[in-house]
Amino acid sequence: MFALAALSALVIDGRAQDIAATSGTSHTAPTPPPQKPTNRPDQQQVIKDVAEKFKGTHDLAGAAEELVKKAGNQFKYHYGDPKDKQQKDFGSISSLDDFYSQRLMICYEFIHYVAFLASGQGMNQNNPKVGADPGSVADKKTLTKWDGKSEIPRGKVVLFKAYAFNNNSGYYHVGISLGGGKIAHNSSNGDVQISDMSDVNSIGYSEIDICDYDWKKISDDHPKDAPPEKAAEEQPERVETLIEQKLPDPPQKSVGQLPDMQKALDEAPQGIHLADNASCCGDPLGEMMVAPTLAYAPQYQLFVTGEPLDITFGGQSAGRDDDRHVRIDSFFARALRGIVATLEASVAPSRVGVAVVATGQSSGDALMVQINGPLSNGGRVLASDGLVLEATTQMVGMPKASATAMASGLQGFCAEFTKEPPPPGTVYKVAEGRQQQRLKPMRRIIRAANQLAMASQLHPDSSVAGYLTSIKQYALWTRLEGWNRDAFFKSFLERTKKNALALKQPWTDAIEAQVKKLMPNRWDDIQTVLKASDSLAR
């Protein structure tokens, strides 16, 4: 009997997935089960040090930064288990020992944890008054709706409200503003961390509110003469020139007032828009970029974009005057100057082009976007998620950043299960209106999956990001192909086997059995996503 080898990096829809197979005759050690997240009574001192430094300062931002710096990797997004001493839940904290040891918490519990560190409460009390409910993170008297443009002050609590699946206090996620567009938060996609506001807001919340923390709820008044929180340190001036060329600013995900912008994009004709870089909140989306006539390649998959396209570039504002406004060039033909000889070799100095190019993947990191031209003039490239793209016969080199071009990844998902992904470098164009209308419901599936993941209502059996990508893709295929449970099981197994063979990995009965164990849980999560997407349509 041949020993079973471990099957590593088995790709399921373009994502690496470790599935190990062992038997009694194998010399390969079994893969150890993943360690469960636990609290850390052995690491109390690091929290005591943060508490000592920030006691009585009411400096939420400072305490959050210090906590992430000193012990961020110890904290896990987890509800805890009151029946397990090692996984004691946050609401069961009853002593300072419990507090200093606690590492399992969810988003609003992290806010309460940081607030206690910065409060004026004594650190020697036996019953620390730590907030533990979602509503008390916010001082309702100071609550205001964020305008989507101004910088959120340092130390403010930031409440993210979704279109569905908010908690009983009316929000979906919460963090602490550090100023400068940074947010400290406890994310189900990566635990305690500091993120850019644009990343936290990437799923498109219906509203974002800002407020003070409600110190009175933990019996701790914020003194009126509390020292002001320190301003974010200024960054050293970036070197702007290289070999006498001014480099463009890197592409930025615009944070705008995304819900209004998203609604405007949803209601507009589907395509890629070029607007003023001061465009906001659904005001003029600019002009539609028009694709040249490129032959359709029907042998390759249609793609549905998995995220909004929203990239700003250039100077302060392109303004409204005709002589300052960025003019639009054809969508693909002039977008990749110099990459291939078949494309035009020159670009008029006042024109900007955009191209979308396939990476060769079927889902996830399936697309690249390149913006080319006089970027210093300023502009904003916009498109809704769920934009349908079709392959052309045009091939180019893969996009890359340069002194006159920007390159950025764009999520995409296959809308045709039976077709092959295109080779890397295949140019994609916006599909016609009939296809856009037919596949428009797919964007609700993508949005529902994002919201469920943020609310920890999915059940990953692998990395959170890889699992979410797979669930989105199979949810789309399930809806489009009309699969029932048995059809999904058959398709999932056959495609996983095909991926393994493409990687020249062995396929055995033991490996097949392990893959089959994944399928019931994944099917249940797919059904949850589809049901949630249907509710978004109402």
C-alpha positions as CSV (number, residue, x, y, z in Angstrom):
1,M,0.0,0.0,0.0
2,F,1.3,3.4,-0.9
3,A,1.6,6.0,1.9
4,L,-0.7,8.9,1.5
5,A,1.2,12.2,1.0
6,A,0.0,15.5,2.5
7,L,-1.9,17.6,-0.1
8,S,-0.8,21.1,0.6
9,A,-1.9,24.4,-1.0
10,L,-4.9,22.8,-2.7
11,V,-6.5,25.6,-4.6
12,I,-10.2,26.0,-4.3
13,D,-11.3,28.7,-6.7
14,G,-7.9,30.4,-6.8
15,R,-7.3,30.4,-3.1
16,A,-4.7,28.2,-1.3
17,Q,-6.3,25.8,1.1
18,D,-4.4,23.4,3.3
19,I,-6.0,19.9,3.4
20,A,-3.7,17.2,4.8
21,A,-4.3,13.5,4.4
22,T,-2.7,10.9,6.5
23,S,-2.9,7.2,7.2
24,G,-1.3,4.6,9.5
25,T,1.2,3.7,6.8
26,S,2.3,7.3,6.1
27,H,5.5,8.8,7.4
28,T,4.0,12.2,7.2
29,A,3.0,13.6,10.6
30,P,-0.7,14.4,11.0
31,T,-1.6,18.1,10.7
32,P,-2.2,19.3,14.3
33,P,-5.6,20.8,15.0
34,P,-5.6,24.6,15.1
35,Q,-5.1,26.0,18.6
36,K,-8.3,27.5,19.9
37,P,-8.1,31.2,20.9
38,T,-7.8,31.7,24.7
39,N,-7.4,34.4,27.2
40,R,-3.9,35.1,28.5
41,P,-3.5,35.2,32.3
42,D,0.3,34.8,31.6
43,Q,0.4,38.2,29.8
44,Q,-1.3,40.4,32.4
45,Q,1.7,42.7,32.9
46,V,1.6,44.2,29.4
47,I,-2.0,45.4,29.9
48,K,-1.1,46.7,33.4
49,D,1.7,48.8,31.7
50,V,-0.8,50.3,29.3
51,A,-3.3,51.0,32.1
52,E,-0.6,52.7,34.2
53,K,0.4,54.9,31.3
54,F,-3.2,56.1,30.3
55,K,-5.1,55.9,33.6
56,G,-7.3,59.0,33.9
57,T,-6.3,60.5,30.6
58,H,-9.5,59.7,28.8
59,D,-7.3,59.3,25.7
60,L,-9.1,56.6,23.8
61,A,-6.9,57.0,20.7
62,G,-3.7,56.9,22.6
63,A,-4.7,53.8,24.7
64,A,-5.8,52.0,21.6
65,E,-2.6,52.7,19.7
66,E,-0.5,51.5,22.7
67,L,-2.6,48.4,23.1
68,V,-2.3,47.4,19.5
69,K,1.5,48.1,19.6
70,K,2.2,46.2,22.8
71,A,-0.3,43.3,22.5
72,G,-2.4,43.5,19.4
73,N,-1.6,40.0,18.2
74,Q,-2.8,38.5,21.5
75,F,-6.4,39.7,21.0
76,K,-8.8,37.6,19.0
77,Y,-12.3,38.4,17.6
78,H,-14.2,35.8,19.6
79,Y,-17.4,35.6,21.6
80,G,-15.8,33.4,24.3
81,D,-17.4,30.5,26.1
82,P,-18.7,31.0,29.7
83,K,-18.4,27.2,30.2
84,D,-14.6,27.2,29.4
85,K,-12.3,29.0,31.8
86,Q,-9.7,29.5,29.1
87,Q,-12.3,31.1,26.8
88,K,-14.1,33.2,29.4
89,D,-16.4,35.6,27.6
90,F,-16.0,39.4,28.0
91,G,-19.3,39.8,29.9
92,S,-18.0,37.6,32.7
93,I,-15.2,39.9,33.8
94,S,-15.6,40.2,37.5
95,S,-12.1,41.1,38.7
96,L,-9.0,42.9,37.6
97,D,-7.2,39.6,37.1
98,D,-10.0,38.8,34.6
99,F,-9.6,42.1,32.9
100,Y,-5.9,41.9,32.5
101,S,-6.2,38.4,31.2
102,Q,-9.1,39.0,28.8
103,R,-8.1,38.6,25.1
104,L,-11.4,37.3,23.5
105,M,-13.8,40.0,22.5
106,I,-15.8,41.4,19.6
107,C,-15.8,44.9,18.1
108,Y,-17.8,47.0,20.7
109,E,-16.2,45.1,23.6
110,F,-12.8,46.2,22.4
111,I,-14.0,49.8,22.7
112,H,-15.1,49.2,26.3
113,Y,-11.7,47.5,27.0
114,V,-9.7,50.5,25.7
115,A,-12.0,53.0,27.6
116,F,-11.4,51.3,30.9
117,L,-7.7,51.5,30.4
118,A,-8.0,55.3,29.8
119,S,-10.7,55.9,32.5
120,G,-10.2,57.6,35.9
121,Q,-11.2,54.4,37.7
122,G,-8.8,53.0,40.2
123,M,-6.9,49.9,39.0
124,N,-7.1,48.3,42.5
125,Q,-10.8,47.7,42.7
126,N,-12.2,44.2,42.9
127,N,-15.2,44.8,40.7
128,P,-14.1,46.9,37.7
129,K,-17.0,48.6,36.0
130,V,-16.2,47.6,32.4
131,G,-18.8,48.4,29.8
132,A,-20.1,45.2,28.2
133,D,-23.1,46.2,26.0
134,P,-23.2,47.6,22.4
135,G,-25.3,50.7,23.2
136,S,-23.1,52.2,25.9
137,V,-20.1,52.8,23.6
138,A,-21.8,55.9,22.3
139,D,-22.7,59.1,24.0
140,K,-25.9,59.8,22.1
141,K,-25.8,63.5,23.0
142,T,-22.7,64.0,20.9
143,L,-23.8,61.7,18.0
144,T,-23.5,63.2,14.5
145,K,-23.6,61.7,11.0
146,W,-20.2,61.8,9.3
147,D,-20.3,63.9,6.1
148,G,-18.0,61.5,4.3
149,K,-15.4,64.2,3.5
150,S,-14.0,65.8,6.7
151,E,-11.3,64.1,8.8
152,I,-12.8,62.3,11.8
153,P,-11.3,63.8,15.0
154,R,-8.9,61.7,16.9
155,G,-10.5,59.9,19.9
156,K,-14.0,59.8,18.4
157,V,-16.0,56.5,18.4
158,V,-17.0,55.6,14.9
159,L,-20.2,53.7,14.3
160,F,-20.7,51.9,11.0
161,K,-24.3,51.2,10.0
162,A,-25.1,48.6,7.4
163,Y,-28.2,48.1,5.2
164,A,-29.0,45.0,7.2
165,F,-27.8,42.8,10.1
166,N,-27.1,45.7,12.5
167,N,-27.1,44.8,16.2
168,N,-29.8,45.8,18.6
169,S,-28.2,49.2,19.1
170,G,-28.5,49.9,15.4
171,Y,-24.9,49.6,14.1
172,Y,-22.9,46.9,12.5
173,H,-19.3,47.7,13.4
174,V,-17.5,50.2,15.6
175,G,-13.9,51.5,16.0
176,I,-11.9,54.4,17.4
177,S,-10.6,57.2,15.2
178,L,-6.9,57.8,15.5
179,G,-7.0,60.8,13.2
180,G,-5.4,61.0,9.8
181,G,-7.9,58.5,8.3
182,K,-6.9,55.7,10.7
183,I,-9.2,53.5,12.7
184,A,-8.3,51.1,15.6
185,H,-10.9,48.3,15.7
186,N,-11.4,44.6,16.4
187,S,-12.3,43.1,13.0
188,S,-13.7,39.6,12.4
189,N,-11.4,39.6,9.3
190,G,-8.2,40.1,11.2
191,D,-8.7,40.8,15.0
192,V,-7.4,43.9,16.7
193,Q,-5.7,46.2,14.3
194,I,-5.2,49.7,12.9
195,S,-6.7,50.2,9.4
196,D,-7.3,52.9,6.9
197,M,-10.8,54.3,7.0
198,S,-11.2,53.4,3.3
199,D,-10.5,49.7,4.1
200,V,-12.9,49.6,7.0
201,N,-15.6,51.3,4.8
202,S,-14.9,49.2,1.7
203,I,-18.1,47.1,1.9
204,G,-20.2,50.3,1.7
205,Y,-22.1,51.1,4.8
206,S,-25.4,52.9,4.7
207,E,-24.3,55.5,7.3
208,I,-21.3,56.3,9.5
209,D,-21.8,58.2,12.7
210,I,-19.2,59.7,15.1
211,C,-19.5,60.5,18.8
212,D,-17.8,60.6,22.1
213,Y,-17.5,57.5,24.3
214,D,-20.2,57.4,27.0
215,W,-18.0,57.6,30.1
216,K,-20.9,58.1,32.5
217,K,-22.1,54.5,31.7
218,I,-19.0,53.2,33.4
219,S,-19.5,55.8,36.3
220,D,-16.6,57.8,35.1
221,D,-17.1,61.5,34.1
222,H,-14.8,62.9,31.5
223,P,-13.4,66.1,33.2
224,K,-14.0,69.3,31.3
225,D,-10.4,70.3,31.7
226,A,-9.0,67.0,30.5
227,P,-5.8,67.6,28.5
228,P,-6.4,67.7,24.8
229,E,-5.4,64.6,22.9
230,K,-2.2,64.9,21.0
231,A,-2.5,65.6,17.3
232,A,-1.4,63.0,14.9
233,E,2.3,63.4,14.1
234,E,3.0,65.0,10.8
235,Q,4.6,62.7,8.3
236,P,7.9,63.8,6.7
237,E,7.5,65.3,3.3
238,R,7.5,62.7,0.6
239,V,10.2,63.0,-2.1
240,E,8.2,64.1,-5.1
241,T,10.8,63.9,-7.8
242,L,12.8,61.1,-9.3
243,I,15.2,61.7,-12.2
244,E,13.5,65.0,-12.9
245,Q,10.0,63.5,-13.1
246,K,7.2,64.2,-10.7
247,L,5.7,60.9,-9.6
248,P,1.9,60.8,-9.3
249,D,0.3,60.1,-5.9
250,P,-0.5,56.5,-5.3
251,P,-4.1,55.5,-6.1
252,Q,-6.4,56.1,-3.2
253,K,-9.6,54.4,-2.4
254,S,-11.9,57.3,-1.9
255,V,-14.0,57.2,1.3
256,G,-16.5,59.8,0.1
257,Q,-20.1,59.5,1.3
258,L,-20.1,56.0,-0.1
259,P,-23.8,55.0,0.5
260,D,-25.0,58.0,-1.5
261,M,-22.3,57.4,-4.1
262,Q,-23.2,53.8,-4.3
263,K,-26.9,54.6,-4.7
264,A,-26.0,57.0,-7.5
265,L,-23.8,54.4,-9.3
266,D,-26.5,51.7,-8.9
267,E,-29.1,54.0,-10.6
268,A,-26.8,55.2,-13.3
269,P,-26.1,53.4,-16.6
270,Q,-23.6,50.7,-15.8
271,G,-20.0,51.5,-16.8
272,I,-16.9,53.3,-15.7
273,H,-17.1,57.0,-15.0
274,L,-14.4,59.6,-14.9
275,A,-15.4,62.5,-12.6
276,D,-13.9,65.4,-10.8
277,N,-11.7,64.3,-7.9
278,A,-13.8,66.5,-5.7
279,S,-16.9,64.6,-6.7
280,C,-18.8,63.4,-3.6
281,C,-22.0,61.9,-2.3
282,G,-23.6,61.0,-5.6
283,D,-23.1,64.5,-7.2
284,P,-22.1,64.5,-10.8
285,L,-20.6,61.1,-11.7
286,G,-18.7,62.6,-14.6
287,E,-18.8,61.2,-18.1
288,M,-19.1,57.6,-19.1
289,M,-15.9,56.2,-20.5
290,V,-16.6,54.7,-23.9
291,A,-14.8,51.5,-25.0
292,P,-13.5,51.1,-28.5
293,T,-14.7,48.3,-30.7
294,L,-12.9,45.2,-29.5
295,A,-13.9,41.7,-30.6
296,Y,-15.7,39.6,-27.9
297,A,-14.0,36.4,-26.9
298,P,-16.9,34.1,-25.9
299,Q,-14.8,31.2,-24.9
300,Y,-13.7,33.0,-21.7
301,Q,-15.7,33.7,-18.6
302,L,-17.8,36.8,-18.0
303,F,-16.8,38.5,-14.8
304,V,-18.8,40.4,-12.2
305,T,-16.7,42.9,-10.2
306,G,-16.6,42.1,-6.5
307,E,-16.1,45.6,-5.2
308,P,-16.7,49.2,-6.2
309,L,-14.1,50.9,-8.3
310,D,-13.3,54.2,-6.7
311,I,-9.8,55.6,-7.3
312,T,-8.8,59.3,-7.0
313,F,-5.6,60.7,-8.4
314,G,-3.8,63.9,-9.0
315,G,-3.9,67.4,-7.5
316,Q,-6.3,69.1,-5.1
317,S,-9.3,69.4,-7.4
318,A,-9.8,69.3,-11.1
319,G,-12.4,72.1,-10.6
320,R,-15.4,72.8,-12.8
321,D,-13.8,75.0,-15.4
322,D,-13.5,73.5,-18.8
323,D,-9.8,74.4,-19.1
324,R,-9.0,72.5,-15.9
325,H,-11.3,69.5,-16.3
326,V,-9.8,66.1,-17.3
327,R,-11.0,65.1,-20.7
328,I,-11.9,61.5,-21.3
329,D,-10.1,59.3,-23.8
330,S,-11.4,56.0,-25.2
331,F,-11.7,53.3,-22.6
332,F,-9.1,50.8,-23.7
333,A,-7.4,51.8,-26.9
334,R,-5.2,54.6,-25.4
335,A,-5.0,53.3,-21.9
336,L,-1.9,51.2,-22.0
337,R,0.5,53.4,-24.0
338,G,3.7,51.6,-24.9
339,I,2.7,48.2,-23.6
340,V,1.9,46.7,-27.0
341,A,2.5,47.9,-30.5
342,T,-1.1,47.3,-31.5
343,L,-2.3,50.0,-29.2
344,E,-1.9,53.6,-30.1
345,A,1.6,54.8,-29.3
346,S,0.7,58.3,-28.2
347,V,-1.8,59.9,-25.9
348,A,-3.0,63.5,-26.1
349,P,-1.5,65.3,-23.1
350,S,-4.9,66.2,-21.6
351,R,-6.5,62.8,-21.8
352,V,-6.8,59.9,-19.3
353,G,-7.5,56.3,-20.1
354,V,-8.5,53.3,-18.1
355,A,-8.0,49.6,-18.8
356,V,-9.2,46.4,-17.0
357,V,-7.0,43.3,-17.5
358,A,-7.4,39.7,-16.4
359,T,-4.9,38.1,-14.1
360,G,-5.8,34.5,-15.1
361,Q,-7.7,33.8,-11.9
362,S,-11.4,32.8,-11.8
363,S,-12.3,34.6,-8.6
364,G,-10.9,37.0,-6.0
365,D,-7.8,38.8,-7.4
366,A,-9.1,38.3,-10.9
367,L,-8.6,41.8,-12.4
368,M,-6.1,44.6,-12.6
369,V,-7.0,48.2,-13.4
370,Q,-4.6,50.7,-15.0
371,I,-5.1,54.4,-15.2
372,N,-2.8,56.2,-17.7
373,G,-2.3,59.8,-18.8
374,P,-1.9,63.2,-17.3
375,L,-2.7,62.2,-13.7
376,S,-1.6,65.5,-12.1
377,N,-4.7,67.1,-13.6
378,G,-6.8,65.1,-11.1
379,G,-9.8,62.9,-11.4
380,R,-11.8,60.1,-9.9
381,V,-12.6,56.8,-11.6
382,L,-15.9,55.3,-10.4
383,A,-17.9,52.1,-11.1
384,S,-20.3,50.2,-9.0
385,D,-19.6,46.7,-7.7
386,G,-21.4,44.0,-9.7
387,L,-20.2,45.6,-13.0
388,V,-20.3,42.9,-15.8
389,L,-17.1,42.6,-17.9
390,E,-16.5,40.5,-20.9
391,A,-13.3,39.2,-22.4
392,T,-12.0,40.6,-25.7
393,T,-9.4,39.2,-28.2
394,Q,-7.0,42.0,-27.2
395,M,-3.9,40.9,-25.2
396,V,-1.5,43.3,-23.3
397,G,1.2,43.1,-20.8
398,M,0.1,43.2,-17.2
399,P,-0.5,46.6,-15.8
400,K,2.1,48.2,-13.6
401,A,2.6,51.6,-11.9
402,S,5.0,54.1,-13.5
403,A,5.5,57.9,-13.5
404,T,2.5,58.3,-15.7
405,A,0.3,55.3,-14.8
406,M,-1.4,53.8,-11.8
407,A,-2.2,50.1,-11.3
408,S,-4.6,48.6,-8.8
409,G,-6.2,45.2,-8.1
410,L,-9.9,44.7,-8.5
411,Q,-11.9,41.8,-7.2
412,G,-13.8,39.8,-9.8
413,F,-16.1,36.7,-9.8
414,C,-16.8,34.3,-12.6
415,A,-20.4,34.4,-13.9
416,E,-20.1,31.4,-16.2
417,F,-19.2,28.1,-14.4
418,T,-18.5,26.0,-17.5
419,K,-16.1,28.4,-19.2
420,E,-12.3,28.7,-18.6
421,P,-10.7,31.8,-17.1
422,P,-8.8,33.9,-19.7
423,P,-5.0,34.0,-19.8
424,P,-3.3,36.8,-18.0
425,G,-3.2,40.0,-20.0
426,T,-6.6,39.5,-21.6
427,V,-8.3,42.9,-21.9
428,Y,-11.9,43.1,-20.6
429,K,-14.5,45.6,-21.6
430,V,-17.9,46.6,-20.0
431,A,-20.6,44.3,-21.2
432,E,-23.7,45.6,-23.0
433,G,-26.8,46.7,-21.1
434,R,-28.7,43.4,-21.5
435,Q,-25.9,41.5,-19.7
436,Q,-25.7,44.3,-17.0
437,Q,-29.4,43.9,-16.3
438,R,-29.4,40.1,-16.3
439,L,-26.6,39.9,-13.8
440,K,-27.5,43.0,-11.7
441,P,-28.8,40.8,-8.8
442,M,-25.3,39.4,-8.3
443,R,-24.1,42.6,-6.6
444,R,-26.6,41.9,-3.8
445,I,-25.1,38.5,-3.2
446,I,-21.6,40.0,-2.9
447,R,-22.9,42.8,-0.5
448,A,-24.8,40.3,1.6
449,A,-21.7,38.0,1.9
450,N,-19.6,41.0,3.0
451,Q,-22.2,42.0,5.7
452,L,-22.5,38.5,7.0
453,A,-18.8,38.1,7.3
454,M,-18.4,41.4,9.2
455,A,-21.2,40.2,11.6
456,S,-19.4,36.9,12.1
457,Q,-22.4,35.0,10.7
458,L,-20.4,32.8,8.4
459,H,-18.5,29.7,9.6
460,P,-15.0,29.6,8.0
461,D,-13.3,26.3,7.8
462,S,-10.0,27.9,6.5
463,S,-8.6,31.5,6.3
464,V,-11.4,34.1,6.7
465,A,-10.5,35.9,3.5
466,G,-10.1,32.8,1.4
467,Y,-13.3,31.3,2.7
468,L,-15.3,34.4,2.0
469,T,-14.0,34.6,-1.6
470,S,-15.1,30.9,-2.1
471,I,-18.5,31.5,-0.6
472,K,-19.2,34.5,-2.8
473,Q,-18.1,32.6,-5.9
474,Y,-20.2,29.5,-5.2
475,A,-23.2,31.6,-4.1
476,L,-23.1,33.3,-7.5
477,W,-22.8,30.0,-9.3
478,T,-25.5,28.4,-7.2
479,R,-27.9,31.2,-8.1
480,L,-26.9,31.4,-11.8
481,E,-26.8,27.6,-12.4
482,G,-29.8,26.8,-10.2
483,W,-28.0,24.2,-8.1
484,N,-29.6,22.3,-5.4
485,R,-27.6,20.7,-2.5
486,D,-26.6,17.6,-4.5
487,A,-25.6,19.6,-7.6
488,F,-23.5,21.9,-5.5
489,F,-21.8,18.9,-3.8
490,K,-21.0,17.4,-7.2
491,S,-19.7,20.6,-8.8
492,F,-17.6,21.6,-5.7
493,L,-16.0,18.2,-5.6
494,E,-15.3,18.0,-9.3
495,R,-13.8,21.5,-9.5
496,T,-11.6,21.0,-6.4
497,K,-10.3,17.7,-7.9
498,K,-9.7,19.6,-11.2
499,N,-7.7,22.2,-9.3
500,A,-5.6,19.6,-7.5
501,L,-4.7,17.8,-10.7
502,A,-3.8,21.1,-12.4
503,L,-1.4,21.7,-9.5
504,K,0.0,18.1,-10.1
505,Q,-1.2,17.2,-6.6
506,P,-2.3,13.6,-5.8
507,W,-6.0,12.9,-5.4
508,T,-6.8,10.0,-3.1
509,D,-9.9,8.6,-1.4
510,A,-8.7,10.0,1.9
511,I,-8.3,13.5,0.4
512,E,-11.7,13.3,-1.3
513,A,-13.3,12.3,2.1
514,Q,-11.7,15.4,3.7
515,V,-13.0,17.7,0.9
516,K,-16.5,16.2,1.3
517,K,-16.5,17.1,5.0
518,L,-16.2,20.8,4.0
519,M,-19.3,20.8,1.8
520,P,-22.3,20.7,4.2
521,N,-21.1,23.8,6.2
522,R,-20.3,25.6,3.0
523,W,-23.7,24.9,1.5
524,D,-25.4,26.2,4.7
525,D,-23.4,29.4,4.5
526,I,-24.2,29.8,0.8
527,Q,-27.9,29.5,1.6
528,T,-27.5,32.1,4.3
529,V,-25.9,34.5,1.8
530,L,-28.6,33.9,-0.8
531,K,-31.4,34.4,1.7
532,A,-29.7,37.7,2.9
533,S,-29.3,38.9,-0.6
534,D,-33.0,38.4,-1.3
535,S,-33.8,40.5,1.7
536,L,-31.7,43.3,0.3
537,A,-33.9,43.3,-2.8
538,R,-37.0,44.2,-0.8
